[in-house]
Amino acid sequence: MITPRAPELQHRLPRVLLGVALALPVLLVVGVLVASQILGRQTDPDPSTGPLAVPAVPVPAAASADCARFFSGLPQEISTGAGLVPRRVLAAPAPPGTVAWGGERQASGRPEDQPIVARCGLPAPAELGPTSPLLDVDGVDWFEIPGAGATTWVTADRAVFVGLTLPDGVGSGAIQDVSRGVKITLVSRDTTPPAPAPTR
């Protein structure tokens, strides 16, 4: 008995096998990629690149429009003596009015490996007075508050107080980067003490 479609099947069979042979490597690659994504989600995040824990401090004006503008003008990377460091995601609960850069090697305990932290909406520093020495950086006046292993610089001439904590040894690039953001987003206010009233 002769089957009329047998020759057609014989011609189609090699094409099917060829298609399967070509599709298998593609499916294998897709399977490996999917498996790596699933396994990657199950592993714990690297503490050096995962969310960064930053202590909270009082920032009564953190929710102000001034601070919203200030944060919008900050760079994603900031300069240090060792190059650029990236902005970090903060660990929950993230403190209000706070952003940070670097700190990937903070477990070393060395000051220069600690994160750079900017805070907006701080209360006026108790140490800041009419005769306090100020540092002008790119047109922004900063007041210095020394600390152990770090120095906090607070803006003295803006509508809202911004603090920038710099670990010892990171250089002046970070305060220059933040000063540019302060200058373009925050209105300045006069810090010159008023002249004494004329006597009669």
C-alpha positions in Angstrom: 0.0 0.0 0.0 1.4 3.4 -1.0 1.0 6.4 1.3 0.8 9.5 -0.9 2.2 11.9 1.8 5.3 9.9 2.8 7.7 11.8 0.6 6.4 15.1 1.9 7.0 14.0 5.5 10.5 12.8 4.6 11.3 16.3 3.4 9.7 18.1 6.3 11.4 16.0 9.0 14.9 17.5 8.6 13.5 21.0 8.6 11.8 20.3 12.0 14.9 18.8 13.4 16.9 21.8 12.2 14.5 24.2 13.8 14.6 22.4 17.1 18.4 22.3 17.0 18.5 26.1 16.5 15.9 26.8 19.2 17.5 24.7 22.0 20.6 27.0 22.6 18.3 30.1 22.7 16.0 28.4 25.2 19.0 27.3 27.3 20.3 30.9 27.5 16.9 32.2 28.5 16.6 29.5 31.2 20.0 30.4 32.6 19.1 34.1 32.7 15.7 33.5 34.4 17.4 31.2 37.0 20.1 33.7 37.8 17.4 36.4 38.4 15.5 34.1 40.7 18.5 33.1 42.7 19.8 36.7 42.8 16.6 37.8 44.6 17.0 35.0 47.2 20.5 36.0 48.3 21.1 38.7 51.0 22.2 42.1 49.7 25.8 43.0 50.0 26.0 45.3 53.1 28.6 47.5 51.3 26.2 48.3 48.4 22.8 47.7 50.1 20.8 50.3 52.0 22.9 52.5 54.2 22.0 53.1 57.9 22.2 56.8 58.8 21.3 58.1 62.3 18.4 60.5 62.5 18.9 64.1 63.9 16.2 66.7 64.4 15.3 68.4 61.1 12.2 70.5 61.8 12.0 72.0 58.4 12.8 68.9 56.4 9.4 68.8 54.7 9.7 72.5 53.5 9.6 73.5 49.9 13.1 74.8 50.3 14.4 71.4 51.2 12.5 69.7 48.4 14.3 72.1 46.0 17.6 71.6 47.6 17.4 67.8 47.3 16.4 68.1 43.6 19.7 70.0 42.9 22.0 67.5 44.5 24.3 65.3 42.3 24.1 61.5 42.1 27.9 61.3 42.7 30.0 63.5 44.9 33.8 64.3 44.9 36.2 63.1 47.5 40.0 62.9 47.7 39.8 59.4 46.3 37.4 60.2 43.4 33.7 60.1 43.0 31.4 58.2 45.3 27.7 57.3 44.5 24.6 58.4 46.3 23.2 55.7 48.5 19.8 54.3 49.2 19.0 54.8 53.0 18.0 51.9 55.2 14.4 52.0 56.4 13.2 53.9 58.3 15.1 56.5 56.4 15.6 59.7 58.4 13.8 62.7 57.0 15.6 65.4 55.3 18.7 63.3 54.7 20.8 62.0 51.8 24.2 60.3 51.8 27.0 59.3 49.5 29.7 56.6 49.8 30.3 54.7 52.9 30.8 51.3 51.1 33.8 50.6 53.3 32.6 52.1 56.5 33.1 48.8 58.4 36.8 49.6 58.2 36.3 52.2 60.9 38.6 54.7 59.2 37.1 58.2 59.0 37.7 58.5 55.3 35.6 55.4 54.6 32.5 56.8 56.3 29.6 58.2 54.3 29.2 61.9 53.4 25.8 63.0 54.8 23.7 66.1 53.9 20.7 67.1 55.9 18.2 69.9 55.2 15.9 71.7 57.6 18.2 71.7 60.7 17.6 74.1 63.6 19.9 77.1 63.9 23.2 75.9 65.5 23.6 77.2 69.0 27.2 77.9 68.3 26.4 80.3 65.4 26.5 83.9 66.2 27.0 87.3 64.5 30.8 87.1 64.9 31.2 83.5 64.0 33.9 82.8 61.4 32.4 81.6 58.1 33.9 79.9 55.1 32.8 81.1 51.7 32.6 78.2 49.2 31.3 79.2 45.7 29.2 82.0 47.1 27.8 80.0 50.0 28.7 80.8 53.7 29.4 77.7 55.8 29.8 77.5 59.6 32.1 74.8 60.9 31.2 72.4 63.8 34.2 70.1 64.5 33.6 66.6 65.6 35.4 63.3 66.3 36.5 61.9 62.9 34.2 64.3 61.0 33.3 67.9 60.5 29.8 69.2 60.0 29.4 72.4 57.9 26.2 74.3 58.2 24.9 77.0 55.8 24.7 80.4 57.5 23.3 82.5 54.7 20.3 80.6 53.4 16.5 80.6 54.1 16.9 77.1 55.6 19.8 75.5 57.4 21.7 72.7 55.5 24.3 70.5 57.2 27.0 68.6 55.4 29.0 66.1 57.5 32.4 65.3 55.9 34.5 62.5 57.3 38.1 63.5 58.0 40.3 63.0 54.9 37.7 63.3 52.1 39.0 66.6 50.8 37.0 69.8 49.9 35.4 68.5 46.7 32.2 67.4 48.5 31.5 70.8 50.0 32.1 72.4 46.6 29.6 70.0 44.9 26.9 70.7 47.6 27.6 74.4 47.5 26.7 74.5 43.9 23.4 72.8 44.7 22.7 75.2 47.6 23.4 78.2 45.4 21.0 77.3 42.7 18.1 76.1 44.9 18.1 78.1 48.1 17.4 81.8 48.5 20.2 83.6 50.3 19.6 85.7 53.4 21.8 88.5 54.7 24.1 87.3 57.5 25.7 90.7 58.1 24.9 92.0 61.6 22.8 95.1 61.5 24.6 98.4 62.0 24.1 100.0 65.4 21.5 102.7 65.5 23.0 106.3 65.4 23.2 107.9 68.8 21.9 111.4 69.4 
